C-alpha cells in the first residue's frame, strides 16, 4: 500500500544545466538538459531531458520564451512544440521563442515502462466493453501486477516522476535559457503542471494560460472527488452525441432513431463477436470505448464521422477507425500516465472504498464509464486501482497550496461541455488562484485554444501583450457538424491516436478548421 509523502526537498540549488542547441529540422533546434533525478539530492545522479525550440520569427519584437506544456500526463512536448508552431497566431510567433520538452519519464526523456507492449496488449484484449461480475476483482489484480512491474523495472526511482519534480525541472531550464520569467501555455494535464509551477515559483511567471483546467486540490488531495465528475462529463458528451444522432439521422446514419440502445447493443455484440482486423488483433466492445473516450474530446466536428464509424462497426467492417486497438505508440504515453498519476494523487488505501467508488462510477456512466472503470491502468480516469495499491513513496508529489500568491494574472480557460476536464474544474481553479481570470468556451470537446477563433485571439493577446479578456467573456464559435466526405473523414488523419508521439493530434494546435 502507498505510504505518506515525505517532506519536500530542501532548498539547495542544483546545478543549472548547460544547453547545447543543434538543428533538428523544420526550423527547430533541439538540446538535452541534465537535471537531478531526485531533488532531495540536488547534486547527485541526473536524468536527461530532451528539449525543442523555435526561435522568434521577428527578433526585433522578441519578448522572451513561450513555454508550451503538453497534456497527458505522457504526451510528448517535442511533438507538441513541433506540430503547433506553424499554427500559432503571428504575434506569438514573432514575439517568443517557443520551447517545450518531454517531461521526465515520458517519451524521449528516460521513459518509464511498467507494462511492455505484449503485457498491455494482453490486458486490453481481455477487457470487455460490457463488464461482467468479476470485473472489479480483475481490475484490482491487473493493477497490482502493473504496480509490481513498475517496481521491478524502476525500483526506488518509481516515485520520482511526479509534478513537483517536473516543475523544478522547468525552473532549472528557465535559468538555463537565461530568462527571468516565462510566458506559459499549458493544455489539459499541462494545466496542472502550470498550476504547480506558478504555485512554487510565482515570481517567475510573466503570463500564463491554462486550457482545459484541473481542479488541483481534488486532483491531488481528494482524487475520488476529482474522478467522479470526470466520468459523468465523459458520458454526458457521449450522450449529447447520441441525442444528436437521433435528431440528425441523415447526417449521423447510426441508431435508427434510438442511438443509445444501438450503442449499448453494439458493445455487447462486439464482445460476443469480436472483429478480426488485418493485423490479426481483434476488436471488441472495449476497443470501441477506448477510441471514443479520446475522440469525443474533439467536439461536434467529429460527430458525423462517429456515426459513420459506428455504422461500420455494426457491420463488423474492420475499416472503422473506432475498431483500432491501442497501438505501440499509445503505450508510450499510457505507461507514464499511470506512474505520474499515482505519484501525484493521494488515494486512500482502502480496497473497499475503491470498490464503492468504482462501482458507483460505472453505474453512473454506463456508456463509456463502465468499460473504462474496470480497464487496465492506462489513463487518469481509471488509475485508481493502481494508485490505491501504489507501493512506493510519493516523494515527487506536490500537495499545495495552489494560490500562486504573487503571480502575474493567470488566464484559466474552460469549455462548458468538456468531456475530459469538466468545466467546473476551470471555474474552481480560477477561484483558487489569488490572481486569475476565467475565459469560457461554450462548446463540446476538450480544450479551446485552436478550436475557437475567439478563445485563440483572446489568449494570444494576453500572452503577447498582457491584456486580459473582459471578465465574464464567453466564446460560442464551435465548428458545427457537417456531412462526412472523403475530404474530412477522420480515419487516418484526425484524432487517429490519443495524445502520444508524432501522431498526437490532441496536443497539436490546429487552425485549419
Beta strands, then each sheet from edge to edge (+ up, - down):
strand 1: 22-23
strand 2: 29-36
strand 3: 46-54
strand 4: 64-69
strand 5: 96-102
strand 6: 182-187
strand 7: 205-211
strand 8: 275-276
strand 9: 282-283
strand 10: 410-417
strand 11: 436-444
strand 12: 474-475
sheet 1: 1+ 2- 3+ 5- 4- 6- 7- 10- 11- 12-
sheet 2: 8+ 9-
end
